[in-house]
Amino acid sequence: MRREDAKAELIGHMKVLRAFAMSLTRNSAAAEDLVQDTVLKAWTKMDGFEEGSNMRAWLFTILRNTFYSDRRKAAREAEDADGVLAGQLAEKPAHDGRLQLADFRAAFDRLPPEQREVLTLVGALQYSYEEAAQMCGVKVGTVKSRLNRGREALAVALHLDGDGPIEMTDAVTHGVVTANGSSAA
Amino acid sequence: MSPTEKTLQTQIDDNLRRIFDEDAQTELPDRLLKLLERLDEVPAPGKGLSDDAGTDGEPA
């Protein structure tokens, strides 16, 4: 793949790459660090990228591997470990029956990164279980398990029962999203 | 999956998509734009570097 073409395609993925980094780090500065590291790694090994394959998935793989590698180095395990969630997610949203996007985001932020990762890849970006498993380097069953636990935790945290629609009370965000569709994947 | 569970899953996924799209619509910071501008200055040794797209970094 010609490097000019690779660069152009890479630039086209930057915003989505940063959004994926945000889904893992939940911190703008950390997300930018992660994207920067990912871009540099990707660029230096671009000659190994197989033209015609999915660059976005390839970049996602590099990014999430870098994230977990950095995370291990920093030993920030305690607050992110699976299983510590239930006690943290008991607060009821301020508006009964209504879910503000901010409430949802706050609940999402409290999930372990392993669950946020698969919720983003499968739930938000509509990757298949198999694609997500390949990107995450885990078995399909692990993806399904993390996805189910993540969805259950969100439902519990937000007191959702599936009987009524979630109302988007963040009108500005809703308008922007509606206008732009959801073509991130 | 029951209809109620399906509805709930759809609602959650819709909101996951919304928060992702919100982040994806944010303009890139200068720092990343400058990185892209200077990317050509970064040496490209080619194949054989660390395997970050492989299994490295897999969480336990």
gemmi code that builds the backbone of each chain (N, CA, C; Angstrom):
import gemmi

chains = {
    "A": [
        ("MET", (0.852, -1.195, 0.000), (0.000, 0.000, 0.000), (0.889, 1.247, 0.000)),
        ("ARG", (0.612, 2.147, -0.906), (1.390, 3.375, -0.972), (1.168, 4.170, 0.307)),
        ("ARG", (2.262, 4.753, 0.781), (2.171, 5.431, 2.070), (1.259, 6.652, 2.013)),
        ("GLU", (1.210, 7.290, 0.856), (0.293, 8.428, 0.744), (-1.156, 7.956, 0.897)),
        ("ASP", (-1.451, 6.806, 0.280), (-2.808, 6.265, 0.402), (-3.085, 5.815, 1.838)),
        ("ALA", (-2.063, 5.206, 2.428), (-2.221, 4.748, 3.805), (-2.459, 5.917, 4.737)),
        ("LYS", (-1.725, 6.987, 4.519), (-1.893, 8.164, 5.369), (-3.290, 8.752, 5.210)),
        ("ALA", (-3.737, 8.830, 3.975), (-5.069, 9.381, 3.724), (-6.143, 8.535, 4.423)),
        ("GLU", (-5.989, 7.227, 4.333), (-6.987, 6.369, 4.986), (-6.886, 6.485, 6.504)),
        ("LEU", (-5.666, 6.554, 6.980), (-5.450, 6.703, 8.426), (-6.122, 7.975, 8.943)),
        ("ILE", (-5.941, 9.065, 8.220), (-6.548, 10.342, 8.625), (-8.067, 10.205, 8.679)),
        ("GLY", (-8.607, 9.453, 7.741), (-10.056, 9.260, 7.707), (-10.596, 8.501, 8.905)),
        ("HIS", (-9.746, 7.760, 9.573), (-10.182, 6.985, 10.744), (-9.902, 7.694, 12.064)),
        ("MET", (-9.272, 8.848, 12.011), (-8.770, 9.457, 13.247), (-9.860, 9.769, 14.273)),
        ("LYS", (-10.970, 10.325, 13.838), (-12.000, 10.709, 14.805), (-12.639, 9.486, 15.453)),
        ("VAL", (-12.857, 8.471, 14.657), (-13.430, 7.242, 15.213), (-12.417, 6.557, 16.135)),
        ("LEU", (-11.171, 6.635, 15.744), (-10.116, 6.061, 16.580), (-10.074, 6.780, 17.935)),
        ("ARG", (-10.209, 8.096, 17.883), (-10.207, 8.852, 19.134), (-11.453, 8.516, 19.971)),
        ("ALA", (-12.573, 8.347, 19.318), (-13.796, 7.985, 20.052), (-13.642, 6.611, 20.695)),
        ("PHE", (-13.011, 5.683, 19.997), (-12.784, 4.363, 20.586), (-11.834, 4.478, 21.779)),
        ("ALA", (-10.820, 5.339, 21.626), (-9.905, 5.566, 22.749), (-10.657, 6.156, 23.940)),
        ("MET", (-11.590, 7.049, 23.673), (-12.401, 7.625, 24.754), (-13.236, 6.551, 25.444)),
        ("SER", (-13.731, 5.611, 24.650), (-14.559, 4.559, 25.243), (-13.746, 3.692, 26.192)),
        ("LEU", (-12.455, 3.628, 25.979), (-11.597, 2.833, 26.858), (-11.057, 3.658, 28.010)),
        ("THR", (-10.603, 4.858, 27.730), (-9.930, 5.644, 28.766), (-10.879, 6.510, 29.576)),
        ("ARG", (-11.960, 6.966, 28.972), (-12.914, 7.896, 29.579), (-12.237, 9.182, 30.030)),
        ("ASN", (-11.197, 9.567, 29.327), (-10.433, 10.762, 29.687), (-9.820, 11.324, 28.408)),
        ("SER", (-10.066, 12.595, 28.138), (-9.635, 13.175, 26.859), (-8.131, 13.134, 26.678)),
        ("ALA", (-7.413, 13.536, 27.703), (-5.955, 13.588, 27.579), (-5.385, 12.185, 27.385)),
        ("ALA", (-5.903, 11.249, 28.150), (-5.416, 9.862, 28.015), (-5.779, 9.305, 26.648)),
        ("ALA", (-6.958, 9.678, 26.150), (-7.379, 9.206, 24.827), (-6.454, 9.752, 23.744)),
        ("GLU", (-6.073, 11.008, 23.871), (-5.162, 11.595, 22.881), (-3.794, 10.924, 22.930)),
        ("ASP", (-3.317, 10.654, 24.145), (-2.045, 9.928, 24.275), (-2.140, 8.574, 23.568)),
        ("LEU", (-3.259, 7.915, 23.807), (-3.439, 6.573, 23.254), (-3.519, 6.609, 21.725)),
        ("VAL", (-4.226, 7.579, 21.199), (-4.323, 7.705, 19.738), (-2.955, 8.029, 19.148)),
        ("GLN", (-2.240, 8.920, 19.801), (-0.911, 9.268, 19.300), (-0.013, 8.033, 19.246)),
        ("ASP", (0.014, 7.277, 20.325), (0.837, 6.062, 20.351), (0.390, 5.074, 19.271)),
        ("THR", (-0.920, 4.966, 19.116), (-1.464, 4.032, 18.126), (-1.078, 4.437, 16.711)),
        ("VAL", (-1.200, 5.718, 16.427), (-0.867, 6.204, 15.084), (0.609, 5.975, 14.774)),
        ("LEU", (1.443, 6.271, 15.733), (2.883, 6.083, 15.508), (3.224, 4.611, 15.300)),
        ("LYS", (2.623, 3.755, 16.095), (2.858, 2.316, 15.917), (2.341, 1.851, 14.561)),
        ("ALA", (1.149, 2.277, 14.221), (0.553, 1.866, 12.953), (1.404, 2.349, 11.775)),
        ("TRP", (1.844, 3.580, 11.891), (2.604, 4.168, 10.789), (3.920, 3.440, 10.571)),
        ("THR", (4.604, 3.100, 11.658), (5.900, 2.450, 11.522), (5.779, 1.005, 11.044)),
        ("LYS", (4.585, 0.448, 11.125), (4.410, -0.924, 10.627), (3.390, -0.988, 9.497)),
        ("MET", (3.182, 0.159, 8.867), (2.181, 0.225, 7.807), (2.517, -0.697, 6.638)),
        ("ASP", (3.801, -0.913, 6.404), (4.175, -1.795, 5.300), (3.698, -3.219, 5.534)),
        ("GLY", (3.417, -3.541, 6.764), (2.907, -4.868, 7.070), (1.400, -4.960, 6.990)),
        ("PHE", (0.743, -3.818, 6.801), (-0.715, -3.828, 6.691), (-1.114, -4.363, 5.321)),
        ("GLU", (-2.031, -5.281, 5.333), (-2.455, -5.918, 4.090), (-3.504, -5.060, 3.394)),
        ("GLU", (-3.144, -4.548, 2.247), (-4.065, -3.693, 1.503), (-5.350, -4.453, 1.191)),
        ("GLY", (-6.451, -3.778, 1.372), (-7.739, -4.404, 1.119), (-8.376, -4.967, 2.368)),
        ("SER", (-7.584, -5.129, 3.425), (-8.179, -5.578, 4.679), (-8.712, -4.358, 5.436)),
        ("ASN", (-9.274, -4.603, 6.585), (-9.994, -3.566, 7.314), (-9.030, -2.753, 8.171)),
        ("MET", (-8.678, -1.562, 7.692), (-7.712, -0.759, 8.436), (-8.277, -0.317, 9.780)),
        ("ARG", (-9.571, -0.005, 9.802), (-10.147, 0.457, 11.065), (-10.037, -0.629, 12.127)),
        ("ALA", (-10.349, -1.845, 11.774), (-10.240, -2.943, 12.738), (-8.787, -3.150, 13.155)),
        ("TRP", (-7.894, -3.004, 12.193), (-6.462, -3.135, 12.492), (-6.022, -2.048, 13.479)),
        ("LEU", (-6.450, -0.827, 13.236), (-6.117, 0.275, 14.138), (-6.743, 0.073, 15.517)),
        ("PHE", (-7.978, -0.380, 15.539), (-8.642, -0.656, 16.825), (-7.849, -1.692, 17.622)),
        ("THR", (-7.355, -2.706, 16.920), (-6.597, -3.758, 17.605), (-5.317, -3.197, 18.213)),
        ("ILE", (-4.613, -2.393, 17.429), (-3.390, -1.783, 17.952), (-3.718, -0.893, 19.144)),
        ("LEU", (-4.785, -0.118, 19.014), (-5.142, 0.823, 20.076), (-5.499, 0.099, 21.364)),
        ("ARG", (-6.347, -0.916, 21.273), (-6.770, -1.571, 22.510), (-5.630, -2.388, 23.115)),
        ("ASN", (-4.769, -2.947, 22.285), (-3.623, -3.658, 22.832), (-2.667, -2.696, 23.542)),
        ("THR", (-2.494, -1.524, 22.957), (-1.658, -0.512, 23.595), (-2.279, -0.065, 24.913)),
        ("PHE", (-3.592, 0.111, 24.902), (-4.291, 0.523, 26.123), (-4.063, -0.485, 27.250)),
        ("TYR", (-4.270, -1.763, 26.952), (-4.140, -2.762, 28.014), (-2.690, -2.955, 28.432)),
        ("SER", (-1.787, -2.790, 27.478), (-0.374, -2.893, 27.819), (0.023, -1.759, 28.773)),
        ("ASP", (-0.406, -0.545, 28.427), (-0.109, 0.606, 29.293), (-0.760, 0.435, 30.660)),
        ("ARG", (-1.959, -0.097, 30.634), (-2.720, -0.238, 31.867), (-2.040, -1.236, 32.809)),
        ("ARG", (-1.537, -2.297, 32.206), (-0.818, -3.262, 33.046), (0.412, -2.620, 33.660)),
        ("LYS", (1.107, -1.842, 32.832), (2.313, -1.194, 33.340), (1.976, -0.262, 34.495)),
        ("ALA", (0.889, 0.425, 34.385), (0.510, 1.381, 35.417), (-0.157, 0.708, 36.609)),
        ("ALA", (-0.497, -0.555, 36.456), (-1.096, -1.323, 37.557), (-2.336, -0.644, 38.129)),
        ("ARG", (-3.146, -0.133, 37.213), (-4.377, 0.508, 37.683), (-5.516, -0.494, 37.608)),
        ("GLU", (-5.416, -1.555, 38.306), (-6.371, -2.634, 38.156), (-7.585, -2.502, 39.084)),
        ("ALA", (-7.349, -2.030, 40.280), (-8.350, -2.198, 41.326), (-9.739, -1.682, 40.964)),
        ("GLU", (-9.810, -0.454, 40.496), (-11.131, 0.118, 40.292), (-11.803, -0.362, 39.014)),
        ("ASP", (-11.044, -1.033, 38.149), (-11.608, -1.441, 36.872), (-11.950, -2.913, 36.795)),
        ("ALA", (-11.637, -3.656, 37.842), (-11.811, -5.100, 37.759), (-13.275, -5.481, 37.621)),
        ("ASP", (-13.513, -6.536, 36.848), (-14.873, -7.067, 36.748), (-15.368, -7.437, 38.128)),
        ("GLY", (-16.629, -7.250, 38.377), (-17.219, -7.728, 39.609), (-17.329, -6.689, 40.700)),
        ("VAL", (-16.759, -5.512, 40.524), (-16.876, -4.488, 41.554), (-17.981, -3.502, 41.204)),
        ("LEU", (-18.733, -3.860, 40.197), (-19.651, -2.899, 39.608), (-20.923, -2.679, 40.415)),
        ("ALA", (-21.477, -3.754, 40.935), (-22.823, -3.678, 41.465), (-22.979, -2.595, 42.524)),
        ("GLY", (-22.022, -2.521, 43.426), (-22.137, -1.557, 44.502), (-22.008, -0.127, 44.056)),
        ("GLN", (-21.452, 0.063, 42.870), (-21.209, 1.425, 42.403), (-22.359, 1.969, 41.564)),
        ("LEU", (-23.254, 1.114, 41.176), (-24.236, 1.528, 40.178), (-25.660, 1.539, 40.717)),
        ("ALA", (-25.786, 1.884, 41.979), (-27.098, 1.780, 42.586), (-27.890, 3.084, 42.571)),
        ("GLU", (-27.259, 4.174, 42.173), (-27.946, 5.449, 42.244), (-28.966, 5.582, 41.129)),
        ("LYS", (-30.158, 5.936, 41.499), (-31.219, 6.061, 40.514), (-31.068, 7.388, 39.755)),
        ("PRO", (-31.327, 7.390, 38.455), (-31.261, 8.639, 37.711), (-32.211, 9.680, 38.275)),
        ("ALA", (-31.877, 10.925, 38.079), (-32.631, 12.005, 38.695), (-34.055, 12.102, 38.146)),
        ("HIS", (-34.257, 11.685, 36.920), (-35.568, 11.851, 36.313), (-36.199, 10.484, 36.091)),
        ("ASP", (-37.164, 10.154, 36.896), (-37.821, 8.855, 36.776), (-38.360, 8.660, 35.367)),
        ("GLY", (-38.057, 7.501, 34.814), (-38.602, 7.160, 33.505), (-37.920, 7.862, 32.353)),
        ("ARG", (-37.005, 8.706, 32.658), (-36.319, 9.418, 31.584), (-34.826, 9.206, 31.741)),
        ("LEU", (-34.214, 8.960, 30.652), (-32.781, 8.733, 30.693), (-32.071, 9.818, 29.914)),
        ("GLN", (-31.318, 10.606, 30.619), (-30.519, 11.586, 29.910), (-29.256, 10.909, 29.410)),
        ("LEU", (-28.781, 11.418, 28.321), (-27.566, 10.830, 27.772), (-26.422, 10.924, 28.773)),
        ("ALA", (-26.426, 11.982, 29.553), (-25.370, 12.133, 30.560), (-25.445, 11.018, 31.597)),
        ("ASP", (-26.646, 10.610, 31.959), (-26.800, 9.500, 32.914), (-26.238, 8.219, 32.324)),
        ("PHE", (-26.570, 8.012, 31.063), (-26.104, 6.799, 30.396), (-24.576, 6.804, 30.301)),
        ("ARG", (-24.037, 7.938, 29.931), (-22.587, 8.039, 29.794), (-21.904, 7.803, 31.145)),
        ("ALA", (-22.490, 8.347, 32.195), (-21.891, 8.169, 33.525), (-21.902, 6.698, 33.925)),
        ("ALA", (-23.000, 6.013, 33.631), (-23.077, 4.587, 33.950), (-22.076, 3.798, 33.104)),
        ("PHE", (-21.967, 4.168, 31.845), (-21.007, 3.520, 30.944), (-19.579, 3.715, 31.453)),
        ("ASP", (-19.288, 4.913, 31.918), (-17.942, 5.224, 32.393), (-17.526, 4.338, 33.557)),
        ("ARG", (-18.512, 3.881, 34.320), (-18.173, 3.090, 35.506), (-17.973, 1.610, 35.204)),
        ("LEU", (-18.235, 1.224, 33.983), (-18.034, -0.188, 33.625), (-16.544, -0.491, 33.478)),
        ("PRO", (-16.168, -1.737, 33.668), (-14.779, -2.120, 33.389), (-14.477, -1.927, 31.901)),
        ("PRO", (-13.234, -1.585, 31.566), (-12.904, -1.339, 30.152), (-13.154, -2.536, 29.246)),
        ("GLU", (-13.015, -3.737, 29.795), (-13.268, -4.926, 28.962), (-14.719, -4.979, 28.502)),
        ("GLN", (-15.625, -4.474, 29.354), (-17.039, -4.429, 28.966), (-17.313, -3.232, 28.065)),
        ("ARG", (-16.719, -2.081, 28.373), (-16.909, -0.911, 27.506), (-16.429, -1.214, 26.093)),
        ("GLU", (-15.340, -1.947, 26.026), (-14.764, -2.282, 24.719), (-15.744, -3.062, 23.852)),
        ("VAL", (-16.305, -4.122, 24.381), (-17.201, -4.936, 23.553), (-18.551, -4.239, 23.358)),
        ("LEU", (-18.974, -3.462, 24.336), (-20.206, -2.693, 24.148), (-20.032, -1.705, 22.994)),
        ("THR", (-18.863, -1.122, 22.905), (-18.599, -0.171, 21.822), (-18.495, -0.886, 20.479)),
        ("LEU", (-17.720, -1.959, 20.451), (-17.491, -2.652, 19.171), (-18.769, -3.301, 18.650)),
        ("VAL", (-19.476, -3.990, 19.510), (-20.660, -4.742, 19.064), (-21.928, -3.899, 19.186)),
        ("GLY", (-22.109, -3.273, 20.358), (-23.345, -2.525, 20.586), (-23.419, -1.241, 19.778)),
        ("ALA", (-22.337, -0.466, 19.788), (-22.367, 0.820, 19.094), (-21.986, 0.698, 17.625)),
        ("LEU", (-20.918, -0.047, 17.341), (-20.391, -0.082, 15.973), (-20.876, -1.270, 15.169)),
        ("GLN", (-21.605, -2.164, 15.807), (-22.252, -3.270, 15.111), (-21.275, -4.257, 14.469)),
        ("TYR", (-20.087, -4.359, 15.031), (-19.208, -5.440, 14.595), (-19.814, -6.761, 15.061)),
        ("SER", (-19.502, -7.814, 14.320), (-19.997, -9.129, 14.713), (-19.227, -9.620, 15.939)),
        ("TYR", (-19.791, -10.633, 16.607), (-19.066, -11.225, 17.730), (-17.689, -11.708, 17.278)),
        ("GLU", (-17.653, -12.319, 16.106), (-16.401, -12.884, 15.604), (-15.373, -11.782, 15.338)),
        ("GLU", (-15.824, -10.696, 14.728), (-14.904, -9.588, 14.463), (-14.392, -8.984, 15.760)),
        ("ALA", (-15.281, -8.805, 16.714), (-14.874, -8.235, 18.002), (-13.905, -9.174, 18.714)),
        ("ALA", (-14.169, -10.464, 18.635), (-13.287, -11.437, 19.282), (-11.892, -11.380, 18.671)),
        ("GLN", (-11.846, -11.232, 17.368), (-10.545, -11.156, 16.697), (-9.799, -9.896, 17.107)),
        ("MET", (-10.512, -8.777, 17.152), (-9.863, -7.522, 17.532), (-9.377, -7.564, 18.973)),
        ("CYS", (-10.163, -8.202, 19.826), (-9.828, -8.233, 21.255), (-8.909, -9.391, 21.607)),
        ("GLY", (-8.712, -10.298, 20.676), (-7.863, -11.440, 20.955), (-8.446, -12.388, 21.982)),
        ("VAL", (-9.761, -12.497, 22.004), (-10.427, -13.412, 22.947), (-11.405, -14.294, 22.175)),
        ("LYS", (-11.971, -15.257, 22.882), (-12.942, -16.138, 22.251), (-14.293, -15.439, 22.099)),
        ("VAL", (-15.064, -15.954, 21.148), (-16.393, -15.386, 20.908), (-17.236, -15.438, 22.182)),
        ("GLY", (-17.117, -16.524, 22.916), (-17.878, -16.651, 24.152), (-17.533, -15.578, 25.167)),
        ("THR", (-16.273, -15.187, 25.185), (-15.850, -14.119, 26.097), (-16.473, -12.794, 25.695)),
        ("VAL", (-16.516, -12.555, 24.397), (-17.158, -11.325, 23.912), (-18.628, -11.303, 24.331)),
        ("LYS", (-19.316, -12.404, 24.114), (-20.743, -12.462, 24.462), (-20.943, -12.265, 25.954)),
        ("SER", (-20.084, -12.900, 26.736), (-20.204, -12.789, 28.184), (-19.998, -11.353, 28.651)),
        ("ARG", (-18.954, -10.709, 28.143), (-18.686, -9.325, 28.535), (-19.798, -8.400, 28.057)),
        ("LEU", (-20.301, -8.678, 26.878), (-21.382, -7.863, 26.332), (-22.631, -7.984, 27.196)),
        ("ASN", (-22.972, -9.205, 27.545), (-24.166, -9.410, 28.375), (-24.018, -8.777, 29.740)),
        ("ARG", (-22.847, -8.948, 30.341), (-22.628, -8.350, 31.660), (-22.694, -6.824, 31.583)),
        ("GLY", (-22.136, -6.277, 30.514), (-22.165, -4.830, 30.345), (-23.579, -4.303, 30.175)),
        ("ARG", (-24.341, -4.987, 29.320), (-25.731, -4.537, 29.104), (-26.555, -4.677, 30.378)),
        ("GLU", (-26.338, -5.769, 31.091), (-27.079, -5.969, 32.344), (-26.731, -4.885, 33.358)),
        ("ALA", (-25.447, -4.566, 33.443), (-25.023, -3.546, 34.405), (-25.628, -2.189, 34.053)),
        ("LEU", (-25.671, -1.877, 32.763), (-26.270, -0.605, 32.338), (-27.762, -0.589, 32.659)),
        ("ALA", (-28.416, -1.705, 32.403), (-29.857, -1.776, 32.676), (-30.136, -1.621, 34.169)),
        ("VAL", (-29.329, -2.279, 34.987), (-29.515, -2.177, 36.440), (-29.229, -0.754, 36.909)),
        ("ALA", (-28.115, -0.217, 36.412), (-27.711, 1.125, 36.855), (-28.749, 2.168, 36.509)),
        ("LEU", (-29.405, 1.977, 35.393), (-30.323, 3.003, 34.909), (-31.783, 2.620, 35.137)),
        ("HIS", (-31.969, 1.521, 35.855), (-33.321, 1.081, 36.199), (-34.194, 0.938, 34.961)),
        ("LEU", (-33.614, 0.322, 33.938), (-34.365, 0.091, 32.709), (-35.059, -1.256, 32.792)),
        ("ASP", (-36.248, -1.311, 32.264), (-36.953, -2.588, 32.250), (-37.421, -2.978, 30.860)),
        ("GLY", (-37.153, -2.131, 29.855), (-37.515, -2.471, 28.488), (-38.967, -2.220, 28.147)),
        ("ASP", (-39.754, -1.741, 29.115), (-41.178, -1.543, 28.837), (-41.484, -0.181, 28.226)),
        ("GLY", (-40.601, 0.744, 28.380), (-40.864, 2.078, 27.849), (-39.665, 2.599, 27.105)),
        ("PRO", (-39.879, 3.551, 26.225), (-38.760, 4.094, 25.466), (-37.854, 4.940, 26.347)),
        ("ILE", (-36.580, 4.916, 26.014), (-35.653, 5.832, 26.660), (-35.813, 7.178, 25.973)),
        ("GLU", (-36.096, 8.189, 26.751), (-36.292, 9.493, 26.151), (-34.978, 10.246, 26.143)),
        ("MET", (-34.656, 10.759, 24.982), (-33.438, 11.547, 24.857), (-33.755, 12.970, 25.262)),
        ("THR", (-33.356, 13.343, 26.449), (-33.640, 14.697, 26.897), (-32.502, 15.654, 26.589)),
        ("ASP", (-31.405, 15.105, 26.095), (-30.317, 15.959, 25.644), (-30.602, 16.303, 24.177)),
        ("ALA", (-31.399, 17.337, 23.973), (-31.925, 17.623, 22.643), (-30.828, 17.982, 21.651)),
        ("VAL", (-29.829, 18.698, 22.118), (-28.770, 19.122, 21.202), (-28.033, 17.906, 20.651)),
        ("THR", (-27.649, 17.043, 21.561), (-26.937, 15.842, 21.136), (-27.816, 14.983, 20.246)),
        ("HIS", (-29.067, 14.831, 20.656), (-29.963, 14.014, 19.868), (-30.096, 14.560, 18.457)),
        ("GLY", (-30.189, 15.873, 18.361), (-30.335, 16.497, 17.051), (-29.125, 16.270, 16.179)),
        ("VAL", (-27.956, 16.412, 16.776), (-26.718, 16.213, 16.023), (-26.611, 14.773, 15.550)),
        ("VAL", (-26.890, 13.860, 16.462), (-26.785, 12.450, 16.122), (-27.779, 12.084, 15.025)),
        ("THR", (-28.991, 12.561, 15.187), (-30.008, 12.252, 14.204), (-29.626, 12.795, 12.829)),
        ("ALA", (-29.067, 14.006, 12.831), (-28.710, 14.636, 11.564), (-27.569, 13.915, 10.869)),
        ("ASN", (-26.672, 13.335, 11.675), (-25.483, 12.731, 11.095), (-25.570, 11.224, 10.961)),
        ("GLY", (-26.609, 10.636, 11.478), (-26.731, 9.192, 11.408), (-25.716, 8.531, 12.315)),
        ("SER", (-25.523, 7.247, 12.137), (-24.569, 6.516, 12.981), (-23.684, 5.677, 12.082)),
        ("SER", (-22.899, 6.337, 11.287), (-22.095, 5.654, 10.284), (-20.676, 5.392, 10.746)),
        ("ALA", (-20.465, 5.439, 12.082), (-19.098, 5.305, 12.585), (-18.481, 3.970, 12.203)),
        ("ALA", (-19.256, 2.922, 12.115), (-18.691, 1.616, 11.769), (-18.558, 1.502, 10.283)),
    ],
    "B": [
        ("MET", (-34.485, -14.744, 23.203), (-34.587, -13.434, 23.837), (-36.034, -12.945, 23.757)),
        ("SER", (-36.555, -12.519, 24.900), (-37.939, -12.062, 24.935), (-38.057, -10.694, 24.260)),
        ("PRO", (-39.290, -10.318, 23.863), (-39.463, -8.997, 23.253), (-39.008, -7.867, 24.176)),
        ("THR", (-39.241, -8.037, 25.468), (-38.824, -7.006, 26.419), (-37.303, -6.893, 26.459)),
        ("GLU", (-36.659, -8.047, 26.478), (-35.192, -8.039, 26.490), (-34.645, -7.438, 25.198)),
        ("LYS", (-35.301, -7.762, 24.100), (-34.868, -7.220, 22.817), (-35.005, -5.698, 22.795)),
        ("THR", (-36.121, -5.216, 23.325), (-36.340, -3.768, 23.382), (-35.279, -3.100, 24.233)),
        ("LEU", (-35.007, -3.727, 25.366), (-34.011, -3.168, 26.270), (-32.637, -3.119, 25.603)),
        ("GLN", (-32.291, -4.213, 24.922), (-30.997, -4.258, 24.238), (-30.917, -3.178, 23.166)),
        ("THR", (-31.997, -3.003, 22.444), (-32.014, -1.976, 21.402), (-31.831, -0.586, 21.998)),
        ("GLN", (-32.514, -0.349, 23.123), (-32.390, 0.958, 23.770), (-30.958, 1.211, 24.230)),
        ("ILE", (-30.362, 0.202, 24.817), (-28.983, 0.354, 25.290), (-28.040, 0.577, 24.119)),
        ("ASP", (-28.193, -0.216, 23.075), (-27.297, -0.074, 21.923), (-27.479, 1.277, 21.230)),
        ("ASP", (-28.706, 1.755, 21.177), (-28.943, 3.078, 20.594), (-28.166, 4.147, 21.360)),
        ("ASN", (-28.184, 4.013, 22.675), (-27.486, 5.010, 23.489), (-25.975, 4.830, 23.435)),
        ("LEU", (-25.522, 3.596, 23.315), (-24.083, 3.376, 23.113), (-23.631, 4.066, 21.835)),
        ("ARG", (-24.462, 3.927, 20.806), (-24.137, 4.547, 19.526), (-24.125, 6.069, 19.658)),
        ("ARG", (-25.056, 6.587, 20.427), (-25.136, 8.052, 20.573), (-23.906, 8.606, 21.281)),
        ("ILE", (-23.483, 7.954, 22.361), (-22.316, 8.511, 23.058), (-21.048, 8.322, 22.219)),
        ("PHE", (-20.996, 7.229, 21.441), (-19.826, 7.047, 20.571), (-19.828, 8.127, 19.483)),
        ("ASP", (-20.974, 8.343, 18.877), (-21.053, 9.342, 17.813), (-20.723, 10.737, 18.337)),
        ("GLU", (-21.160, 10.994, 19.553), (-20.857, 12.294, 20.156), (-19.341, 12.477, 20.259)),
        ("ASP", (-18.657, 11.446, 20.716), (-17.194, 11.522, 20.815), (-16.552, 11.598, 19.430)),
        ("ALA", (-17.125, 10.860, 18.481), (-16.536, 10.806, 17.137), (-16.733, 12.110, 16.375)),
        ("GLN", (-17.662, 12.942, 16.826), (-17.892, 14.220, 16.151), (-17.011, 15.337, 16.705)),
        ("THR", (-16.326, 15.043, 17.791), (-15.451, 16.050, 18.388), (-14.260, 16.310, 17.477)),
        ("GLU", (-13.949, 17.575, 17.299), (-12.813, 17.919, 16.452), (-11.517, 17.390, 17.062)),
        ("LEU", (-10.595, 17.027, 16.212), (-9.311, 16.543, 16.705), (-8.509, 17.694, 17.309)),
        ("PRO", (-7.816, 17.437, 18.392), (-6.994, 18.498, 19.005), (-5.779, 18.804, 18.137)),
        ("ASP", (-5.232, 19.996, 18.327), (-4.066, 20.422, 17.550), (-2.930, 19.411, 17.620)),
        ("ARG", (-2.778, 18.851, 18.788), (-1.682, 17.911, 18.999), (-1.739, 16.738, 18.009)),
        ("LEU", (-2.942, 16.218, 17.783), (-3.076, 15.090, 16.858), (-2.996, 15.555, 15.407)),
        ("LEU", (-3.512, 16.744, 15.143), (-3.404, 17.288, 13.779), (-1.935, 17.498, 13.402)),
        ("LYS", (-1.163, 18.003, 14.365), (0.270, 18.220, 14.102), (0.983, 16.890, 13.908)),
        ("LEU", (0.548, 15.901, 14.659), (1.139, 14.571, 14.493), (0.916, 14.074, 13.064)),
        ("LEU", (-0.275, 14.253, 12.566), (-0.570, 13.807, 11.205), (0.257, 14.579, 10.176)),
        ("GLU", (0.396, 15.889, 10.423), (1.178, 16.714, 9.498), (2.625, 16.239, 9.420)),
        ("ARG", (3.136, 15.767, 10.553), (4.562, 15.406, 10.628), (4.793, 13.901, 10.472)),
        ("LEU", (3.763, 13.203, 10.132), (3.867, 11.745, 10.072), (4.922, 11.277, 9.067)),
        ("ASP", (5.060, 12.041, 7.985), (6.023, 11.637, 6.964), (7.460, 11.696, 7.465)),
        ("GLU", (7.659, 12.427, 8.558), (9.011, 12.528, 9.107), (9.373, 11.304, 9.949)),
        ("VAL", (8.354, 10.512, 10.288), (8.597, 9.331, 11.107), (9.152, 8.223, 10.221)),
        ("PRO", (10.283, 7.655, 10.586), (10.841, 6.573, 9.769), (9.900, 5.382, 9.709)),
        ("ALA", (9.889, 4.728, 8.583), (9.013, 3.571, 8.380), (9.856, 2.354, 8.077)),
        ("PRO", (10.284, 1.649, 9.114), (11.175, 0.518, 8.897), (10.539, -0.677, 8.228)),
        ("GLY", (9.234, -0.669, 8.120), (8.581, -1.777, 7.416), (8.229, -2.923, 8.311)),
        ("LYS", (8.205, -4.120, 7.747), (7.736, -5.285, 8.478), (8.721, -5.674, 9.577)),
        ("GLY", (8.187, -6.431, 10.506), (9.059, -7.043, 11.488), (9.135, -6.295, 12.797)),
        ("LEU", (8.287, -5.274, 12.987), (8.275, -4.576, 14.268), (7.410, -5.330, 15.259)),
        ("SER", (7.213, -4.709, 16.406), (6.450, -5.386, 17.455), (5.044, -5.710, 16.982)),
        ("ASP", (4.514, -6.760, 17.520), (3.242, -7.296, 17.035), (2.078, -6.754, 17.850)),
        ("ASP", (1.853, -5.446, 17.771), (0.775, -4.865, 18.567), (-0.593, -5.190, 18.026)),
        ("ALA", (-0.665, -5.636, 16.800), (-1.965, -6.028, 16.259), (-2.208, -7.512, 16.460)),
        ("GLY", (-1.328, -8.135, 17.172), (-1.500, -9.550, 17.470), (-2.134, -9.736, 18.825)),
        ("THR", (-1.570, -10.587, 19.620), (-2.178, -10.897, 20.901), (-1.589, -10.089, 22.040)),
        ("ASP", (-0.566, -9.264, 21.744), (0.055, -8.485, 22.805), (-0.974, -7.576, 23.454)),
        ("GLY", (-0.940, -7.505, 24.754), (-1.838, -6.605, 25.447), (-3.160, -7.223, 25.801)),
        ("GLU", (-3.311, -8.466, 25.591), (-4.585, -9.106, 25.905), (-4.847, -9.088, 27.406)),
        ("PRO", (-5.985, -8.540, 27.803), (-6.276, -8.520, 29.229), (-6.555, -9.915, 29.761)),
        ("ALA", (-6.195, -10.113, 31.002), (-6.420, -11.424, 31.603), (-7.889, -11.670, 31.799)),
    ],
}
model = gemmi.Model(1)
for chain_id, residues in chains.items():
    chain = gemmi.Chain(chain_id)
    for i, (resn, *xyz) in enumerate(residues, 1):
        res = gemmi.Residue()
        res.name, res.seqid = resn, gemmi.SeqId(i, " ")
        for name, pos in zip(("N", "CA", "C"), xyz):
            atom = gemmi.Atom()
            atom.name, atom.element = name, gemmi.Element(name[0])
            atom.pos, atom.b_iso = gemmi.Position(*pos), 0.0
            res.add_atom(atom)
        chain.add_residue(res)
    model.add_chain(chain)
structure = gemmi.Structure()
structure.add_model(model)
structure.setup_entities()
